[in-house]
Each structure stands twice: as structure tokens, then as C-alpha cells.
């Protein structure tokens, strides 16, 4: 499922887009745009998952094609189709939530069958695949690893595949890292995922609140940040850094169940990953300074989540 970190990234991207584009429509109903982006993320994830299943199932299609040749060789008549019966593959295919997602997002409409065949052929040439089919019986870890191999080694690094994805999903650049994390988690525990609710109601409330609060409390957060900039010109600071710091300040002040240490560490990591080389240290210094000031003034009130 989409984590709080993923949510912070989505909110960060949307806030940055709002400021860069300055579109009144997005400003009026930002939560609608956020919901739309989460739907796009789910659609992308479903397609990636569907593509993996089609690569694995192509073993049977390949076996039929080769056996149907005019003069089939012994190899043509004995294509190993072990992967088509992969236990994890069939857990996915028989999952009610996966079947429903296929009905909703219709990934088959954009499936590139030639690309599926190409990826399958590349799979059969790997050492891991040859080792996989050489062993009789099924080992859960091996079943999982061969499916993971399709995604991590044959889809993600494949320029033809990423070009295909970019053609149909304009959110690929923003979501690529999240997709890798989500897919690896899914492969590990597919039963824990509900593809109709990639964002739980509790996390959606967090996402919406973080977005709206960061917009509505922009001036208050900025007023807390500016005095801490010292010799820095607020207008010359990376816009993304300002977005992250304002989000961080809003979490410190208005999200009472999130520990301050968690908030500060999250935004340091996001600054390191998505902004400049110096951003992590810069955001750390500013948020830590503001945290100390607010704590001394008694303005930070945190409660336990259970309470």
C-alpha cells in the first residue's frame, strides 16, 4: 500500500506544480487533483503488475507457437512452461482485487504484445531462468525471485519498456521510484494489497489534510522560516526546499499524532533525494531551529496516536 512517505512525495510534487503553474483551477480544488494523481498511480501499478503476469504466461503461448511449426524440432516440442504455473503468478491472477482492477483500468487495451514477447525471450536467456526451470518442484522463494527478476532486471532497465510506459503514463517520471518500492513489497506479500484502495481512508485523510494545511497555512509557515534564513535570500532558495520546509512546519504545528523527529527526518530525506546536494543539510538546520523555538514557546502539542 502507498506509505506516508509516498504521500508526502505526492503532496510535495503537487504543491510544487501549483506554485510553478499558478493555475487557479488546481488552487480551488487541490484535493481533487491529488485524488486524480493517486488514481493515476494505481492505474500505473496495475499495468506493471499485469505486464509481469503476461510475460510469465507467455511461456505457454511460446510453447504452442513452437509446437505448431511445420517441422518442429525436439526442442520446439519440449518448451519448459514451468513459469506459467508459478505459484505467485497464480496468487496474483486469482486475486479478486487484481481481477477487479483489470476490469477498472483495462490494462490489456494498451498492452504491447511484441514487447511482452521480447521481455520473455530475454528472460529465457538469463542464468536465473535456466536454473529455475532446471529444478523440479516449486520453492516459494524461487517462485518469488523469478517474478521479481522480470520486473527489476528486464522491465525497469529496458529502454523500450520505459518508453512504452512513458507513452501511456505521464506520471512515470514522478512515480518510478515509488513503483519499484510498491512492486517489491507486493511481490513479498500480495495478499496484503487491496488494489481498489491503494491509499487507505486514514492515509487519504492525512494526504488531504497535509495538502490543504500546507496551502492554507503557507503565510504562517513562511513567516517562521524567513527569520531562520540569515544570509540566505528567501527568493533565491530552491523553490522545492521552501515547499518541503513549509510542509515540515505544518506537520510540526498541526499534525499532533506525528512525532517531531519523524517529521524532521522525513523532510531531510526528501530534500536529499529530490532537491539539491546541499538541501538535506539546509532543511535539517532550518526545521531543527524552528522545532526548538516552537517547543520553547509551548506551541508544539503532540499526543500518542492511540489517544
Secondary structure, 3 states (H helix, E strand, C coil): CCCHHHHHHHHHHHHHHHHHHCCHHHHHCHHHHHHHHHHHHHHHHHHHHHHHHHHHHHHHHHHHHHHCCCCCCCCHHHCCCHHHHCHHHHHHHCCHHHHHHHHHHCHHHCCCHHHHHHHHHHHHCCHHHHHHHHCCCCCHHHHHHHHHHHHHHHHCCCHHHHHHHHHHCCCHHHHHHHHHHHHHHHHHCHHHCCCCCCCCHHHHHHHHHHHHHHHHCHHHHHHHHHHHHCCCCCCCCCHHHHHHHHHHHHHHHHCCCCCHHHHHHHHHHHHHHHCCCCHHHHHHHHHHHHHHHHHHCCCCCCCCCCC
